[in-house]
Amino acid sequence: MLGTIGSIIIWVAGIVVLVKLFQTEGLMKGILGFICMLYTFIWGWQNIGKEELKLKTWMYLWSGAVVLGIILNVIGASAGAGE
């Protein structure tokens, strides 16, 4: 259940940052960001200080959800290995 919630947060935050990428950088970099969300993630962290983009909250949510997902997957794998 928590993994699903984390996945939804990752998806929504990624889409919001991708829209900002399209608006700021144009079509070609937006398409690149759509194809490779890692580019969007890195672009978001590089531009987190620009107040007009308002990326700070979204990037913290996105990063926190990724870390939470990794932790929950490790815990789930550990619990499953004991059976």
mmCIF file of the N, C-alpha and C atoms, coordinates in Angstrom:
data_MODEL
# 
_entry.id   MODEL 
# 
loop_
_atom_site.group_PDB 
_atom_site.id 
_atom_site.type_symbol 
_atom_site.label_atom_id 
_atom_site.label_alt_id 
_atom_site.label_comp_id 
_atom_site.label_asym_id 
_atom_site.label_entity_id 
_atom_site.label_seq_id 
_atom_site.pdbx_PDB_ins_code 
_atom_site.Cartn_x 
_atom_site.Cartn_y 
_atom_site.Cartn_z 
_atom_site.occupancy 
_atom_site.B_iso_or_equiv 
_atom_site.pdbx_formal_charge 
_atom_site.auth_seq_id 
_atom_site.auth_comp_id 
_atom_site.auth_asym_id 
_atom_site.auth_atom_id 
_atom_site.pdbx_PDB_model_num 
ATOM 1   N N  . MET A 1 1  ? 0.821  -1.202  0.000   1.00 0.00 ? 1  MET A N  1 
ATOM 2   C CA . MET A 1 1  ? 0.000  0.000   0.000   1.00 0.00 ? 1  MET A CA 1 
ATOM 3   C C  . MET A 1 1  ? 0.861  1.261   0.000   1.00 0.00 ? 1  MET A C  1 
ATOM 4   N N  . LEU A 1 2  ? 1.859  1.296   0.889   1.00 0.00 ? 2  LEU A N  1 
ATOM 5   C CA . LEU A 1 2  ? 2.732  2.470   0.934   1.00 0.00 ? 2  LEU A CA 1 
ATOM 6   C C  . LEU A 1 2  ? 3.548  2.617   -0.349  1.00 0.00 ? 2  LEU A C  1 
ATOM 7   N N  . GLY A 1 3  ? 3.923  1.491   -0.942  1.00 0.00 ? 3  GLY A N  1 
ATOM 8   C CA . GLY A 1 3  ? 4.658  1.535   -2.199  1.00 0.00 ? 3  GLY A CA 1 
ATOM 9   C C  . GLY A 1 3  ? 3.834  2.153   -3.310  1.00 0.00 ? 3  GLY A C  1 
ATOM 10  N N  . THR A 1 4  ? 2.532  1.866   -3.313  1.00 0.00 ? 4  THR A N  1 
ATOM 11  C CA . THR A 1 4  ? 1.637  2.432   -4.321  1.00 0.00 ? 4  THR A CA 1 
ATOM 12  C C  . THR A 1 4  ? 1.505  3.937   -4.137  1.00 0.00 ? 4  THR A C  1 
ATOM 13  N N  . ILE A 1 5  ? 1.362  4.371   -2.909  1.00 0.00 ? 5  ILE A N  1 
ATOM 14  C CA . ILE A 1 5  ? 1.263  5.806   -2.632  1.00 0.00 ? 5  ILE A CA 1 
ATOM 15  C C  . ILE A 1 5  ? 2.553  6.510   -3.047  1.00 0.00 ? 5  ILE A C  1 
ATOM 16  N N  . GLY A 1 6  ? 3.694  5.908   -2.748  1.00 0.00 ? 6  GLY A N  1 
ATOM 17  C CA . GLY A 1 6  ? 4.974  6.484   -3.159  1.00 0.00 ? 6  GLY A CA 1 
ATOM 18  C C  . GLY A 1 6  ? 5.098  6.569   -4.665  1.00 0.00 ? 6  GLY A C  1 
ATOM 19  N N  . SER A 1 7  ? 4.611  5.546   -5.367  1.00 0.00 ? 7  SER A N  1 
ATOM 20  C CA . SER A 1 7  ? 4.662  5.548   -6.829  1.00 0.00 ? 7  SER A CA 1 
ATOM 21  C C  . SER A 1 7  ? 3.791  6.654   -7.412  1.00 0.00 ? 7  SER A C  1 
ATOM 22  N N  . ILE A 1 8  ? 2.634  6.877   -6.820  1.00 0.00 ? 8  ILE A N  1 
ATOM 23  C CA . ILE A 1 8  ? 1.756  7.950   -7.289  1.00 0.00 ? 8  ILE A CA 1 
ATOM 24  C C  . ILE A 1 8  ? 2.413  9.301   -7.068  1.00 0.00 ? 8  ILE A C  1 
ATOM 25  N N  . ILE A 1 9  ? 3.046  9.495   -5.926  1.00 0.00 ? 9  ILE A N  1 
ATOM 26  C CA . ILE A 1 9  ? 3.738  10.758  -5.644  1.00 0.00 ? 9  ILE A CA 1 
ATOM 27  C C  . ILE A 1 9  ? 4.876  10.968  -6.639  1.00 0.00 ? 9  ILE A C  1 
ATOM 28  N N  . ILE A 1 10 ? 5.642  9.915   -6.918  1.00 0.00 ? 10 ILE A N  1 
ATOM 29  C CA . ILE A 1 10 ? 6.729  10.012  -7.893  1.00 0.00 ? 10 ILE A CA 1 
ATOM 30  C C  . ILE A 1 10 ? 6.183  10.403  -9.253  1.00 0.00 ? 10 ILE A C  1 
ATOM 31  N N  . TRP A 1 11 ? 5.102  9.776   -9.663  1.00 0.00 ? 11 TRP A N  1 
ATOM 32  C CA . TRP A 1 11 ? 4.511  10.034  -10.976 1.00 0.00 ? 11 TRP A CA 1 
ATOM 33  C C  . TRP A 1 11 ? 4.002  11.477  -11.082 1.00 0.00 ? 11 TRP A C  1 
ATOM 34  N N  . VAL A 1 12 ? 3.260  11.943  -10.071 1.00 0.00 ? 12 VAL A N  1 
ATOM 35  C CA . VAL A 1 12 ? 2.692  13.296  -10.107 1.00 0.00 ? 12 VAL A CA 1 
ATOM 36  C C  . VAL A 1 12 ? 3.798  14.348  -10.067 1.00 0.00 ? 12 VAL A C  1 
ATOM 37  N N  . ALA A 1 13 ? 4.757  14.197  -9.169  1.00 0.00 ? 13 ALA A N  1 
ATOM 38  C CA . ALA A 1 13 ? 5.847  15.178  -9.080  1.00 0.00 ? 13 ALA A CA 1 
ATOM 39  C C  . ALA A 1 13 ? 6.658  15.199  -10.371 1.00 0.00 ? 13 ALA A C  1 
ATOM 40  N N  . GLY A 1 14 ? 6.898  14.029  -10.952 1.00 0.00 ? 14 GLY A N  1 
ATOM 41  C CA . GLY A 1 14 ? 7.630  13.971  -12.217 1.00 0.00 ? 14 GLY A CA 1 
ATOM 42  C C  . GLY A 1 14 ? 6.907  14.685  -13.337 1.00 0.00 ? 14 GLY A C  1 
ATOM 43  N N  . ILE A 1 15 ? 5.598  14.522  -13.412 1.00 0.00 ? 15 ILE A N  1 
ATOM 44  C CA . ILE A 1 15 ? 4.805  15.191  -14.451 1.00 0.00 ? 15 ILE A CA 1 
ATOM 45  C C  . ILE A 1 15 ? 4.819  16.704  -14.252 1.00 0.00 ? 15 ILE A C  1 
ATOM 46  N N  . VAL A 1 16 ? 4.687  17.161  -13.011 1.00 0.00 ? 16 VAL A N  1 
ATOM 47  C CA . VAL A 1 16 ? 4.714  18.608  -12.744 1.00 0.00 ? 16 VAL A CA 1 
ATOM 48  C C  . VAL A 1 16 ? 6.055  19.206  -13.165 1.00 0.00 ? 16 VAL A C  1 
ATOM 49  N N  . VAL A 1 17 ? 7.152  18.556  -12.804 1.00 0.00 ? 17 VAL A N  1 
ATOM 50  C CA . VAL A 1 17 ? 8.476  19.065  -13.182 1.00 0.00 ? 17 VAL A CA 1 
ATOM 51  C C  . VAL A 1 17 ? 8.658  18.987  -14.700 1.00 0.00 ? 17 VAL A C  1 
ATOM 52  N N  . LEU A 1 18 ? 8.131  17.933  -15.323 1.00 0.00 ? 18 LEU A N  1 
ATOM 53  C CA . LEU A 1 18 ? 8.209  17.807  -16.782 1.00 0.00 ? 18 LEU A CA 1 
ATOM 54  C C  . LEU A 1 18 ? 7.469  18.939  -17.481 1.00 0.00 ? 18 LEU A C  1 
ATOM 55  N N  . VAL A 1 19 ? 6.320  19.328  -16.968 1.00 0.00 ? 19 VAL A N  1 
ATOM 56  C CA . VAL A 1 19 ? 5.573  20.452  -17.546 1.00 0.00 ? 19 VAL A CA 1 
ATOM 57  C C  . VAL A 1 19 ? 6.390  21.733  -17.429 1.00 0.00 ? 19 VAL A C  1 
ATOM 58  N N  . LYS A 1 20 ? 7.017  21.947  -16.279 1.00 0.00 ? 20 LYS A N  1 
ATOM 59  C CA . LYS A 1 20 ? 7.884  23.133  -16.104 1.00 0.00 ? 20 LYS A CA 1 
ATOM 60  C C  . LYS A 1 20 ? 9.060  23.088  -17.076 1.00 0.00 ? 20 LYS A C  1 
ATOM 61  N N  . LEU A 1 21 ? 9.599  21.895  -17.312 1.00 0.00 ? 21 LEU A N  1 
ATOM 62  C CA . LEU A 1 21 ? 10.698 21.728  -18.266 1.00 0.00 ? 21 LEU A CA 1 
ATOM 63  C C  . LEU A 1 21 ? 10.244 22.115  -19.667 1.00 0.00 ? 21 LEU A C  1 
ATOM 64  N N  . PHE A 1 22 ? 9.084  21.633  -20.092 1.00 0.00 ? 22 PHE A N  1 
ATOM 65  C CA . PHE A 1 22 ? 8.540  22.000  -21.396 1.00 0.00 ? 22 PHE A CA 1 
ATOM 66  C C  . PHE A 1 22 ? 8.361  23.509  -21.503 1.00 0.00 ? 22 PHE A C  1 
ATOM 67  N N  . GLN A 1 23 ? 7.791  24.139  -20.491 1.00 0.00 ? 23 GLN A N  1 
ATOM 68  C CA . GLN A 1 23 ? 7.521  25.576  -20.514 1.00 0.00 ? 23 GLN A CA 1 
ATOM 69  C C  . GLN A 1 23 ? 8.800  26.403  -20.553 1.00 0.00 ? 23 GLN A C  1 
ATOM 70  N N  . THR A 1 24 ? 9.823  25.946  -19.862 1.00 0.00 ? 24 THR A N  1 
ATOM 71  C CA . THR A 1 24 ? 11.059 26.721  -19.738 1.00 0.00 ? 24 THR A CA 1 
ATOM 72  C C  . THR A 1 24 ? 12.032 26.464  -20.884 1.00 0.00 ? 24 THR A C  1 
ATOM 73  N N  . GLU A 1 25 ? 12.250 25.209  -21.225 1.00 0.00 ? 25 GLU A N  1 
ATOM 74  C CA . GLU A 1 25 ? 13.307 24.831  -22.167 1.00 0.00 ? 25 GLU A CA 1 
ATOM 75  C C  . GLU A 1 25 ? 12.824 24.582  -23.595 1.00 0.00 ? 25 GLU A C  1 
ATOM 76  N N  . GLY A 1 26 ? 11.528 24.392  -23.788 1.00 0.00 ? 26 GLY A N  1 
ATOM 77  C CA . GLY A 1 26 ? 11.017 24.179  -25.132 1.00 0.00 ? 26 GLY A CA 1 
ATOM 78  C C  . GLY A 1 26 ? 10.738 22.720  -25.449 1.00 0.00 ? 26 GLY A C  1 
ATOM 79  N N  . LEU A 1 27 ? 10.334 22.502  -26.699 1.00 0.00 ? 27 LEU A N  1 
ATOM 80  C CA . LEU A 1 27 ? 9.835  21.201  -27.130 1.00 0.00 ? 27 LEU A CA 1 
ATOM 81  C C  . LEU A 1 27 ? 10.898 20.103  -27.113 1.00 0.00 ? 27 LEU A C  1 
ATOM 82  N N  . MET A 1 28 ? 12.064 20.366  -27.654 1.00 0.00 ? 28 MET A N  1 
ATOM 83  C CA . MET A 1 28 ? 13.065 19.299  -27.797 1.00 0.00 ? 28 MET A CA 1 
ATOM 84  C C  . MET A 1 28 ? 13.565 18.788  -26.444 1.00 0.00 ? 28 MET A C  1 
ATOM 85  N N  . LYS A 1 29 ? 13.883 19.694  -25.540 1.00 0.00 ? 29 LYS A N  1 
ATOM 86  C CA . LYS A 1 29 ? 14.323 19.251  -24.213 1.00 0.00 ? 29 LYS A CA 1 
ATOM 87  C C  . LYS A 1 29 ? 13.169 18.649  -23.431 1.00 0.00 ? 29 LYS A C  1 
ATOM 88  N N  . GLY A 1 30 ? 11.947 19.117  -23.685 1.00 0.00 ? 30 GLY A N  1 
ATOM 89  C CA . GLY A 1 30 ? 10.784 18.522  -23.056 1.00 0.00 ? 30 GLY A CA 1 
ATOM 90  C C  . GLY A 1 30 ? 10.583 17.087  -23.503 1.00 0.00 ? 30 GLY A C  1 
ATOM 91  N N  . ILE A 1 31 ? 10.762 16.828  -24.798 1.00 0.00 ? 31 ILE A N  1 
ATOM 92  C CA . ILE A 1 31 ? 10.657 15.461  -25.305 1.00 0.00 ? 31 ILE A CA 1 
ATOM 93  C C  . ILE A 1 31 ? 11.758 14.587  -24.712 1.00 0.00 ? 31 ILE A C  1 
ATOM 94  N N  . LEU A 1 32 ? 12.964 15.135  -24.630 1.00 0.00 ? 32 LEU A N  1 
ATOM 95  C CA . LEU A 1 32 ? 14.062 14.402  -23.998 1.00 0.00 ? 32 LEU A CA 1 
ATOM 96  C C  . LEU A 1 32 ? 13.710 14.064  -22.548 1.00 0.00 ? 32 LEU A C  1 
ATOM 97  N N  . GLY A 1 33 ? 13.129 15.019  -21.843 1.00 0.00 ? 33 GLY A N  1 
ATOM 98  C CA . GLY A 1 33 ? 12.714 14.791  -20.462 1.00 0.00 ? 33 GLY A CA 1 
ATOM 99  C C  . GLY A 1 33 ? 11.615 13.757  -20.352 1.00 0.00 ? 33 GLY A C  1 
ATOM 100 N N  . PHE A 1 34 ? 10.730 13.694  -21.348 1.00 0.00 ? 34 PHE A N  1 
ATOM 101 C CA . PHE A 1 34 ? 9.667  12.696  -21.353 1.00 0.00 ? 34 PHE A CA 1 
ATOM 102 C C  . PHE A 1 34 ? 10.225 11.296  -21.595 1.00 0.00 ? 34 PHE A C  1 
ATOM 103 N N  . ILE A 1 35 ? 11.180 11.211  -22.516 1.00 0.00 ? 35 ILE A N  1 
ATOM 104 C CA . ILE A 1 35 ? 11.784 9.917   -22.838 1.00 0.00 ? 35 ILE A CA 1 
ATOM 105 C C  . ILE A 1 35 ? 12.657 9.426   -21.689 1.00 0.00 ? 35 ILE A C  1 
ATOM 106 N N  . CYS A 1 36 ? 13.396 10.342  -21.082 1.00 0.00 ? 36 CYS A N  1 
ATOM 107 C CA . CYS A 1 36 ? 14.310 9.984   -20.000 1.00 0.00 ? 36 CYS A CA 1 
ATOM 108 C C  . CYS A 1 36 ? 13.999 10.859  -18.783 1.00 0.00 ? 36 CYS A C  1 
ATOM 109 N N  . MET A 1 37 ? 13.209 10.323  -17.858 1.00 0.00 ? 37 MET A N  1 
ATOM 110 C CA . MET A 1 37 ? 12.812 11.106  -16.693 1.00 0.00 ? 37 MET A CA 1 
ATOM 111 C C  . MET A 1 37 ? 13.992 11.425  -15.777 1.00 0.00 ? 37 MET A C  1 
ATOM 112 N N  . LEU A 1 38 ? 15.085 10.696  -15.917 1.00 0.00 ? 38 LEU A N  1 
ATOM 113 C CA . LEU A 1 38 ? 16.282 11.034  -15.155 1.00 0.00 ? 38 LEU A CA 1 
ATOM 114 C C  . LEU A 1 38 ? 16.768 12.429  -15.535 1.00 0.00 ? 38 LEU A C  1 
ATOM 115 N N  . TYR A 1 39 ? 16.663 12.773  -16.835 1.00 0.00 ? 39 TYR A N  1 
ATOM 116 C CA . TYR A 1 39 ? 17.029 14.122  -17.287 1.00 0.00 ? 39 TYR A CA 1 
ATOM 117 C C  . TYR A 1 39 ? 16.132 15.150  -16.601 1.00 0.00 ? 39 TYR A C  1 
ATOM 118 N N  . THR A 1 40 ? 14.839 14.869  -16.509 1.00 0.00 ? 40 THR A N  1 
ATOM 119 C CA . THR A 1 40 ? 13.899 15.782  -15.861 1.00 0.00 ? 40 THR A CA 1 
ATOM 120 C C  . THR A 1 40 ? 14.249 15.945  -14.385 1.00 0.00 ? 40 THR A C  1 
ATOM 121 N N  . PHE A 1 41 ? 14.596 14.844  -13.737 1.00 0.00 ? 41 PHE A N  1 
ATOM 122 C CA . PHE A 1 41 ? 14.961 14.874  -12.323 1.00 0.00 ? 41 PHE A CA 1 
ATOM 123 C C  . PHE A 1 41 ? 16.202 15.738  -12.109 1.00 0.00 ? 41 PHE A C  1 
ATOM 124 N N  . ILE A 1 42 ? 17.221 15.520  -12.907 1.00 0.00 ? 42 ILE A N  1 
ATOM 125 C CA . ILE A 1 42 ? 18.463 16.299  -12.788 1.00 0.00 ? 42 ILE A CA 1 
ATOM 126 C C  . ILE A 1 42 ? 18.207 17.763  -13.105 1.00 0.00 ? 42 ILE A C  1 
ATOM 127 N N  . TRP A 1 43 ? 17.425 18.040  -14.155 1.00 0.00 ? 43 TRP A N  1 
ATOM 128 C CA . TRP A 1 43 ? 17.091 19.420  -14.525 1.00 0.00 ? 43 TRP A CA 1 
ATOM 129 C C  . TRP A 1 43 ? 16.361 20.110  -13.373 1.00 0.00 ? 43 TRP A C  1 
ATOM 130 N N  . GLY A 1 44 ? 15.460 19.384  -12.731 1.00 0.00 ? 44 GLY A N  1 
ATOM 131 C CA . GLY A 1 44 ? 14.724 19.956  -11.605 1.00 0.00 ? 44 GLY A CA 1 
ATOM 132 C C  . GLY A 1 44 ? 15.640 20.361  -10.469 1.00 0.00 ? 44 GLY A C  1 
ATOM 133 N N  . TRP A 1 45 ? 16.609 19.513  -10.146 1.00 0.00 ? 45 TRP A N  1 
ATOM 134 C CA . TRP A 1 45 ? 17.542 19.856  -9.064  1.00 0.00 ? 45 TRP A CA 1 
ATOM 135 C C  . TRP A 1 45 ? 18.466 20.999  -9.473  1.00 0.00 ? 45 TRP A C  1 
ATOM 136 N N  . GLN A 1 46 ? 18.830 21.083  -10.741 1.00 0.00 ? 46 GLN A N  1 
ATOM 137 C CA . GLN A 1 46 ? 19.687 22.177  -11.200 1.00 0.00 ? 46 GLN A CA 1 
ATOM 138 C C  . GLN A 1 46 ? 18.958 23.513  -11.159 1.00 0.00 ? 46 GLN A C  1 
ATOM 139 N N  . ASN A 1 47 ? 17.639 23.501  -11.283 1.00 0.00 ? 47 ASN A N  1 
ATOM 140 C CA . ASN A 1 47 ? 16.868 24.735  -11.346 1.00 0.00 ? 47 ASN A CA 1 
ATOM 141 C C  . ASN A 1 47 ? 16.000 24.960  -10.115 1.00 0.00 ? 47 ASN A C  1 
ATOM 142 N N  . ILE A 1 48 ? 16.310 24.284  -9.030  1.00 0.00 ? 48 ILE A N  1 
ATOM 143 C CA . ILE A 1 48 ? 15.496 24.388  -7.824  1.00 0.00 ? 48 ILE A CA 1 
ATOM 144 C C  . ILE A 1 48 ? 15.553 25.786  -7.207  1.00 0.00 ? 48 ILE A C  1 
ATOM 145 N N  . GLY A 1 49 ? 16.613 26.505  -7.436  1.00 0.00 ? 49 GLY A N  1 
ATOM 146 C CA . GLY A 1 49 ? 16.774 27.835  -6.853  1.00 0.00 ? 49 GLY A CA 1 
ATOM 147 C C  . GLY A 1 49 ? 16.018 28.935  -7.576  1.00 0.00 ? 49 GLY A C  1 
ATOM 148 N N  . LYS A 1 50 ? 15.502 28.669  -8.743  1.00 0.00 ? 50 LYS A N  1 
ATOM 149 C CA . LYS A 1 50 ? 14.761 29.685  -9.506  1.00 0.00 ? 50 LYS A CA 1 
ATOM 150 C C  . LYS A 1 50 ? 13.345 29.795  -8.951  1.00 0.00 ? 50 LYS A C  1 
ATOM 151 N N  . GLU A 1 51 ? 13.091 30.899  -8.278  1.00 0.00 ? 51 GLU A N  1 
ATOM 152 C CA . GLU A 1 51 ? 11.811 31.088  -7.585  1.00 0.00 ? 51 GLU A CA 1 
ATOM 153 C C  . GLU A 1 51 ? 10.620 31.094  -8.535  1.00 0.00 ? 51 GLU A C  1 
ATOM 154 N N  . GLU A 1 52 ? 10.795 31.583  -9.756  1.00 0.00 ? 52 GLU A N  1 
ATOM 155 C CA . GLU A 1 52 ? 9.667  31.667  -10.688 1.00 0.00 ? 52 GLU A CA 1 
ATOM 156 C C  . GLU A 1 52 ? 9.166  30.286  -11.132 1.00 0.00 ? 52 GLU A C  1 
ATOM 157 N N  . LEU A 1 53 ? 10.016 29.261  -11.019 1.00 0.00 ? 53 LEU A N  1 
ATOM 158 C CA . LEU A 1 53 ? 9.609  27.909  -11.410 1.00 0.00 ? 53 LEU A CA 1 
ATOM 159 C C  . LEU A 1 53 ? 8.871  27.170  -10.293 1.00 0.00 ? 53 LEU A C  1 
ATOM 160 N N  . LYS A 1 54 ? 9.109  27.573  -9.033  1.00 0.00 ? 54 LYS A N  1 
ATOM 161 C CA . LYS A 1 54 ? 8.469  26.942  -7.868  1.00 0.00 ? 54 LYS A CA 1 
ATOM 162 C C  . LYS A 1 54 ? 8.646  25.421  -7.869  1.00 0.00 ? 54 LYS A C  1 
ATOM 163 N N  . LEU A 1 55 ? 9.890  24.978  -7.967  1.00 0.00 ? 55 LEU A N  1 
ATOM 164 C CA . LEU A 1 55 ? 10.198 23.557  -8.032  1.00 0.00 ? 55 LEU A CA 1 
ATOM 165 C C  . LEU A 1 55 ? 10.571 22.945  -6.686  1.00 0.00 ? 55 LEU A C  1 
ATOM 166 N N  . LYS A 1 56 ? 10.857 23.767  -5.697  1.00 0.00 ? 56 LYS A N  1 
ATOM 167 C CA . LYS A 1 56 ? 11.425 23.270  -4.444  1.00 0.00 ? 56 LYS A CA 1 
ATOM 168 C C  . LYS A 1 56 ? 10.557 22.183  -3.802  1.00 0.00 ? 56 LYS A C  1 
ATOM 169 N N  . THR A 1 57 ? 9.282  22.452  -3.603  1.00 0.00 ? 57 THR A N  1 
ATOM 170 C CA . THR A 1 57 ? 8.397  21.479  -2.961  1.00 0.00 ? 57 THR A CA 1 
ATOM 171 C C  . THR A 1 57 ? 8.282  20.201  -3.779  1.00 0.00 ? 57 THR A C  1 
ATOM 172 N N  . TRP A 1 58 ? 8.134  20.348  -5.100  1.00 0.00 ? 58 TRP A N  1 
ATOM 173 C CA . TRP A 1 58 ? 7.972  19.177  -5.967  1.00 0.00 ? 58 TRP A CA 1 
ATOM 174 C C  . TRP A 1 58 ? 9.231  18.316  -5.992  1.00 0.00 ? 58 TRP A C  1 
ATOM 175 N N  . MET A 1 59 ? 10.393 18.941  -6.003  1.00 0.00 ? 59 MET A N  1 
ATOM 176 C CA . MET A 1 59 ? 11.628 18.165  -6.038  1.00 0.00 ? 59 MET A CA 1 
ATOM 177 C C  . MET A 1 59 ? 11.861 17.445  -4.705  1.00 0.00 ? 59 MET A C  1 
ATOM 178 N N  . TYR A 1 60 ? 11.521 18.099  -3.598  1.00 0.00 ? 60 TYR A N  1 
ATOM 179 C CA . TYR A 1 60 ? 11.650 17.426  -2.299  1.00 0.00 ? 60 TYR A CA 1 
ATOM 180 C C  . TYR A 1 60 ? 10.679 16.247  -2.203  1.00 0.00 ? 60 TYR A C  1 
ATOM 181 N N  . LEU A 1 61 ? 9.452  16.435  -2.687  1.00 0.00 ? 61 LEU A N  1 
ATOM 182 C CA . LEU A 1 61 ? 8.492  15.335  -2.705  1.00 0.00 ? 61 LEU A CA 1 
ATOM 183 C C  . LEU A 1 61 ? 8.975  14.188  -3.573  1.00 0.00 ? 61 LEU A C  1 
ATOM 184 N N  . TRP A 1 62 ? 9.453  14.520  -4.770  1.00 0.00 ? 62 TRP A N  1 
ATOM 185 C CA . TRP A 1 62 ? 9.907  13.502  -5.716  1.00 0.00 ? 62 TRP A CA 1 
ATOM 186 C C  . TRP A 1 62 ? 11.076 12.712  -5.123  1.00 0.00 ? 62 TRP A C  1 
ATOM 187 N N  . SER A 1 63 ? 12.061 13.432  -4.593  1.00 0.00 ? 63 SER A N  1 
ATOM 188 C CA . SER A 1 63 ? 13.246 12.777  -4.029  1.00 0.00 ? 63 SER A CA 1 
ATOM 189 C C  . SER A 1 63 ? 12.882 11.943  -2.799  1.00 0.00 ? 63 SER A C  1 
ATOM 190 N N  . GLY A 1 64 ? 12.052 12.488  -1.944  1.00 0.00 ? 64 GLY A N  1 
ATOM 191 C CA . GLY A 1 64 ? 11.637 11.752  -0.757  1.00 0.00 ? 64 GLY A CA 1 
ATOM 192 C C  . GLY A 1 64 ? 10.874 10.484  -1.103  1.00 0.00 ? 64 GLY A C  1 
ATOM 193 N N  . ALA A 1 65 ? 10.013 10.564  -2.119  1.00 0.00 ? 65 ALA A N  1 
ATOM 194 C CA . ALA A 1 65 ? 9.248  9.387   -2.536  1.00 0.00 ? 65 ALA A CA 1 
ATOM 195 C C  . ALA A 1 65 ? 10.159 8.323   -3.139  1.00 0.00 ? 65 ALA A C  1 
ATOM 196 N N  . VAL A 1 66 ? 11.182 8.744   -3.868  1.00 0.00 ? 66 VAL A N  1 
ATOM 197 C CA . VAL A 1 66 ? 12.132 7.778   -4.437  1.00 0.00 ? 66 VAL A CA 1 
ATOM 198 C C  . VAL A 1 66 ? 12.886 7.073   -3.312  1.00 0.00 ? 66 VAL A C  1 
ATOM 199 N N  . VAL A 1 67 ? 13.377 7.832   -2.343  1.00 0.00 ? 67 VAL A N  1 
ATOM 200 C CA . VAL A 1 67 ? 14.113 7.245   -1.214  1.00 0.00 ? 67 VAL A CA 1 
ATOM 201 C C  . VAL A 1 67 ? 13.192 6.329   -0.406  1.00 0.00 ? 67 VAL A C  1 
ATOM 202 N N  . LEU A 1 68 ? 11.958 6.773   -0.157  1.00 0.00 ? 68 LEU A N  1 
ATOM 203 C CA . LEU A 1 68 ? 11.005 5.956   0.572   1.00 0.00 ? 68 LEU A CA 1 
ATOM 204 C C  . LEU A 1 68 ? 10.712 4.661   -0.185  1.00 0.00 ? 68 LEU A C  1 
ATOM 205 N N  . GLY A 1 69 ? 10.570 4.742   -1.489  1.00 0.00 ? 69 GLY A N  1 
ATOM 206 C CA . GLY A 1 69 ? 10.330 3.545   -2.294  1.00 0.00 ? 69 GLY A CA 1 
ATOM 207 C C  . GLY A 1 69 ? 11.476 2.556   -2.205  1.00 0.00 ? 69 GLY A C  1 
ATOM 208 N N  . ILE A 1 70 ? 12.692 3.065   -2.245  1.00 0.00 ? 70 ILE A N  1 
ATOM 209 C CA . ILE A 1 70 ? 13.860 2.180   -2.130  1.00 0.00 ? 70 ILE A CA 1 
ATOM 210 C C  . ILE A 1 70 ? 13.873 1.498   -0.764  1.00 0.00 ? 70 ILE A C  1 
ATOM 211 N N  . ILE A 1 71 ? 13.631 2.268   0.278   1.00 0.00 ? 71 ILE A N  1 
ATOM 212 C CA . ILE A 1 71 ? 13.628 1.700   1.631   1.00 0.00 ? 71 ILE A CA 1 
ATOM 213 C C  . ILE A 1 71 ? 12.538 0.648   1.766   1.00 0.00 ? 71 ILE A C  1 
ATOM 214 N N  . LEU A 1 72 ? 11.336 0.940   1.286   1.00 0.00 ? 72 LEU A N  1 
ATOM 215 C CA . LEU A 1 72 ? 10.243 -0.021  1.398   1.00 0.00 ? 72 LEU A CA 1 
ATOM 216 C C  . LEU A 1 72 ? 10.517 -1.280  0.584   1.00 0.00 ? 72 LEU A C  1 
ATOM 217 N N  . ASN A 1 73 ? 11.152 -1.154  -0.572  1.00 0.00 ? 73 ASN A N  1 
ATOM 218 C CA . ASN A 1 73 ? 11.499 -2.334  -1.362  1.00 0.00 ? 73 ASN A CA 1 
ATOM 219 C C  . ASN A 1 73 ? 12.542 -3.193  -0.655  1.00 0.00 ? 73 ASN A C  1 
ATOM 220 N N  . VAL A 1 74 ? 13.500 -2.564  -0.007  1.00 0.00 ? 74 VAL A N  1 
ATOM 221 C CA . VAL A 1 74 ? 14.524 -3.324  0.735   1.00 0.00 ? 74 VAL A CA 1 
ATOM 222 C C  . VAL A 1 74 ? 13.881 -4.037  1.926   1.00 0.00 ? 74 VAL A C  1 
ATOM 223 N N  . ILE A 1 75 ? 13.000 -3.336  2.635   1.00 0.00 ? 75 ILE A N  1 
ATOM 224 C CA . ILE A 1 75 ? 12.316 -3.964  3.768   1.00 0.00 ? 75 ILE A CA 1 
ATOM 225 C C  . ILE A 1 75 ? 11.439 -5.116  3.281   1.00 0.00 ? 75 ILE A C  1 
ATOM 226 N N  . GLY A 1 76 ? 10.726 -4.901  2.193   1.00 0.00 ? 76 GLY A N  1 
ATOM 227 C CA . GLY A 1 76 ? 9.875  -5.959  1.649   1.00 0.00 ? 76 GLY A CA 1 
ATOM 228 C C  . GLY A 1 76 ? 10.668 -7.156  1.187   1.00 0.00 ? 76 GLY A C  1 
ATOM 229 N N  . ALA A 1 77 ? 11.820 -6.929  0.573   1.00 0.00 ? 77 ALA A N  1 
ATOM 230 C CA . ALA A 1 77 ? 12.670 -8.032  0.120   1.00 0.00 ? 77 ALA A CA 1 
ATOM 231 C C  . ALA A 1 77 ? 13.246 -8.785  1.317   1.00 0.00 ? 77 ALA A C  1 
ATOM 232 N N  . SER A 1 78 ? 13.604 -8.059  2.363   1.00 0.00 ? 78 SER A N  1 
ATOM 233 C CA . SER A 1 78 ? 14.130 -8.704  3.572   1.00 0.00 ? 78 SER A CA 1 
ATOM 234 C C  . SER A 1 78 ? 13.065 -9.538  4.255   1.00 0.00 ? 78 SER A C  1 
ATOM 235 N N  . ALA A 1 79 ? 11.861 -9.024  4.309   1.00 0.00 ? 79 ALA A N  1 
ATOM 236 C CA . ALA A 1 79 ? 10.780 -9.767  4.953   1.00 0.00 ? 79 ALA A CA 1 
ATOM 237 C C  . ALA A 1 79 ? 10.406 -11.002 4.134   1.00 0.00 ? 79 ALA A C  1 
ATOM 238 N N  . GLY A 1 80 ? 10.458 -10.897 2.820   1.00 0.00 ? 80 GLY A N  1 
ATOM 239 C CA . GLY A 1 80 ? 10.128 -12.027 1.962   1.00 0.00 ? 80 GLY A CA 1 
ATOM 240 C C  . GLY A 1 80 ? 11.196 -13.096 1.959   1.00 0.00 ? 80 GLY A C  1 
ATOM 241 N N  . ALA A 1 81 ? 12.440 -12.711 2.212   1.00 0.00 ? 81 ALA A N  1 
ATOM 242 C CA . ALA A 1 81 ? 13.537 -13.671 2.196   1.00 0.00 ? 81 ALA A CA 1 
ATOM 243 C C  . ALA A 1 81 ? 13.506 -14.593 3.412   1.00 0.00 ? 81 ALA A C  1 
ATOM 244 N N  . GLY A 1 82 ? 12.877 -14.145 4.487   1.00 0.00 ? 82 GLY A N  1 
ATOM 245 C CA . GLY A 1 82 ? 12.831 -14.934 5.692   1.00 0.00 ? 82 GLY A CA 1 
ATOM 246 C C  . GLY A 1 82 ? 11.805 -16.051 5.663   1.00 0.00 ? 82 GLY A C  1 
ATOM 247 N N  . GLU A 1 83 ? 10.940 -16.030 4.670   1.00 0.00 ? 83 GLU A N  1 
ATOM 248 C CA . GLU A 1 83 ? 9.875  -17.042 4.615   1.00 0.00 ? 83 GLU A CA 1 
ATOM 249 C C  . GLU A 1 83 ? 10.345 -18.347 4.064   1.00 0.00 ? 83 GLU A C  1 
# 
